[in-house]
Amino acid sequence: GGLGFDLKWDMGWMNDTLTYLELAPTSRPSRHGKLACRPLRSERWVCPLSHDEVTHSKGSLVEKMGKHGGMEFYDRLRLLSALVGYQVGSVGRPLLFMGSEFAQGSEWKCRQPLDWHEGEQPPRRQFCTWLSDLLAVYRHHPPLHAGDSGRGLGASDDSFEWVESNKDACVLAFVRRWRRDRPVLVIVNFGSQEHR
């Protein structure tokens, strides 16, 4: 019965992640645990970055990045790139709202067209290429999605494993697995320091 849509929007993932990323880099370590305590196996998830977060004076996604830390545009764009990497690597289907694919600068308005011309700016064009490449990786590597589709369950027990959650560095790392496919290691740096 019904429409056959059996995925659940993980609003907790969206709210916790965006609240964390709005903070100044020095304030993120105290909230880092919110990213690593998500229940993974009870539902079949969609990880949305939805319309609800980019309207009603809340700002666009790129405006949200580090907004309490006075970050420069390029640092906010780097952080948004890390966010979509985290979203695509996480358990659940990624969902972006229109305008997010080119890091639109202003929030979405239902009576105005998107600011498509912004997508021609070199940094935003690079972001769009990054997102396109990232979604191609998602599509072509079953460990990033196949284990999320258990019947009535979320991630299968062996499809996700935490490797690192370093609150001081604001770094997360986890492995996604599926059957005999090569595992995918996802490392996300939400901090302001480069790590090698």
N, C-alpha and C positions, 0 to 999 in steps of 0.2 A: 503494500500500500504506500500511499503518499507519493511524493515527487522523486524518491530515490536518493535524496541528498542526505548522506549520513556522516558528513564531516561537521565538526564543531569549531566555530571561530574561537581561537585562544586569545580572548581579550586580555586575560591576565598577562600572557607573554607580551602582547603589544604594549600594555600600560606600564608594566615593570621595565621593559627594555627602553621605551621612550623616556620615562621618568629618569632612569639611570643616565641616558645619553644627554639629557638636557643639563645635567650637572656640570660644573667646572671639573676638569680632570683631577684636581686635588681632592674633590669631594666624592668621587666615584668609589674609592675603596670601601667606604662605609656602607655602600648599597650593593656591593658586588654579589653578595650571597643571593639576592633576588634572582639573578640570572642563572644560578646553578641549582635552584631548588624546585624547578618545574616538574610537575607530575607528567610522566611521559607515556605510561602504558595503559591509562584508563580510558582514553578516547582516541578517535581518529581526528587529527587536528588540521586546521588551516591557520597559518601564522600570518595574520593580516597586518598591513600598514594601510589602514583603510581611510575612507572619506571622513569618518568621525573625528580623526585626529588632524585633519588639514583644513578645517572649516571653522566658522564661528569664532574668529579672532584667535585661534590656536596657533596659526602660522603654518608654513609649509614644513616638510620634513627637513630640508636643509636649514631652515631657520631654527628648528628645534635643537639641532646638534650643538651641544655646548652653550646653549643660549644664556645660561647663568654664569658662564665663564668668560664672556666677552671674546670668543674665539673669532679669528679671521675667517674669511670665506673659504680659503683653500683648506684650512684645518677642519672646518665644518663639512666640506665636501669629502675629505679623507675619512672622516668619522661616518658619514653617510655611506660611503663605500664599504667600510667595515660592517655597518649595520646590515646592508643587503647581503654581504657575504655570510654573516651570522644567520640571517633569515633563511637563505637558501640551504645552508648546511644543517640547520636545526631540524628536529623531528616535526613533520607537518608540511603541508603544501604552502609554498610562498604565495602571497597575494599582495600586489601593489596597486595603489589607486592611481588614476590617470594624472599625469604630470610628474609623478615620482620617477618615471623612467629617464627623465633628463634633468632631474633635480630642480624643478621649477622653483623660482625664488619667492614668489608670493603664494599665499594660501589659495586654495581652489574656491572659485565663485561660480555658482550655478548659472548665472546670467551672463557670464563672460567666457570667451574662448580661452583655451590654454595659451600660455605665453610661448608658443612654439619657437619663436625667434631665439629664445634663450638656448635652445638645443644646438644652435650653430656656434655658440661660444666655445672655444677650444677646451676649457676645463669640463664643461658640461658634456661636450661631445665625447671626451675621454671617459666620463662617468657612464654615459650611455653605452659605449663600447664595452666597458667593464661589466655592466649589467647583462648585456647581450651574451658576452663570453661566459659569464657565470651561469646563466640559464641554460646555455648549451652544455656546460659541464654537468649541471643538474640532470638534464634530459638524458645524457649519454652514459651516466654512471649510476646504475641501479642502487648501489648502497645509499645514495642520497635520498631515495624515495621509495624503493620497493618494500623495505621493511616497515614502512609506515602504514601499510594497508592490511594489517591483520584483521580478520573477520571479527568485528565487535571490539577490537582492541586497538590500541595505538601502536607504538613501536614494538616490534617483537623483542624478546628478552636479549637477544644477541645482536641487534641491529644498531645499538647505540652504547657507547662507553665513554665516560668522562676520563680524560687523561690529565688535565690540569685546570685548576681554577685559582689563579694567582691574583688575589685582590689588590695587593700593593702595586703590581704592574698593570692591572686591569686587563689581564689576558685570560682567555678561555681556550681550551683545546679539547677536542673530542674526536672519537673515531666512529665512522658510520660503516656498517658491514651489511652484506647481503649474500647469503649462500656462499658459493665459491668465487665470487667476483673479488677483485682486488679491493681491499678496504680503502676508504678515503679518510685522510686526516684533515680535520678542519681546525685551523688556528686563527683566532680573532684577537687583535690588539685594539682595545678601546682606550688605551692610554695615550699619553702625549709623547712617550719615548719610543724610539725605534729599538728593536731587539734583534740580535743576530745570533 
